Amino acid sequence: MQVRAENGAVVVNGSCGYEWDSRIDRSQFPLLGHVCPFTDTMFNGWQIRSLLTELARVPADWDDGWVAEARRLGELALENPHHYLWFVGD
């Protein structure tokens, strides 16, 4: 995961990676459910706010540290205009 500025510059690299989980149901987690493990997925400010709500509902047994990191990076992106949260695919 990364926070990037509008021009694409990486502002912060996350300290842990998001592992795609096939248990993520798009009807319950519409944003997380659309993160693609094979390509980059970017969230803008409005989407980050909704994503933070979803992250609060992620079951504890799905989380190996990526939820707190996604929350930290999402909040950091929201503090700065024109910054985005990126889930970087392989």
Summary of the structure (lengths in Angstrom):
residues: 90
radius of gyration: 12.1
end to end distance: 11.4
largest distance: 36.1
contacts: 237
relative contact order: 0.29
helix: 34%
strand: 18%
